[in-house]
Amino acid sequence: MDQQNLEAIMGLIIHSGNAKSDAMEAIRAAKRSNFAESEAKISAAENALVEAHHAQTGLLTQEAQGNNMEISLLAVHSQDHLMTSIAFTDLAKEIVDLYKRID
């Protein structure tokens, strides 16, 4: 695996992890009725997902140009991490909305 692909994969993992952490913090803030913080954390999670998508787009562009990457466990893990973080962020938004209704 070349350095460019490794950096993209690590970017996917890092930004996806940040998104999931921010989404979890948004839920915790909403649980404390701190909705300004929860909205800020959801926004941060969404921004981290955008960064992760940029990393993923770089990999997809390489593939589309015929530069096939060796599939490694690290590459699979990065994609799994991204998809989990997207789902978790979507769920966090719903949970925050529920806390708002309860409050």
C-alpha positions, 0 to 999 in steps of 0.5 A: 500500500502506498503512502497516499492510500495509507494516509487516506485510510487513516484519515477515514479512521480518524475523522470517523472516530471523531464524528462518533465521539462528537455524536456521543457527546451530543447525546450526553449534552442533551441528556443534561438538557444542554441543547446548545452544546448538543447541537454544536457537537452534532455539527462537529460530528457532521463536519468530521464526516465531511472530512472522512468523505473527502478521504474516501473520495480520494480513494474512490478517485484513484480506483476510478482512474484504474489505480486499484488499491490492495484490499487490506484489513485496515482498508476494510476497517476504515470503511466499516468505521465510516459507515458505523459513524454515519449511522451513529450520528444519524441516531444521535440526531434522533436521540437529541430530538427526543430529549428536546421533546421530553424537556 
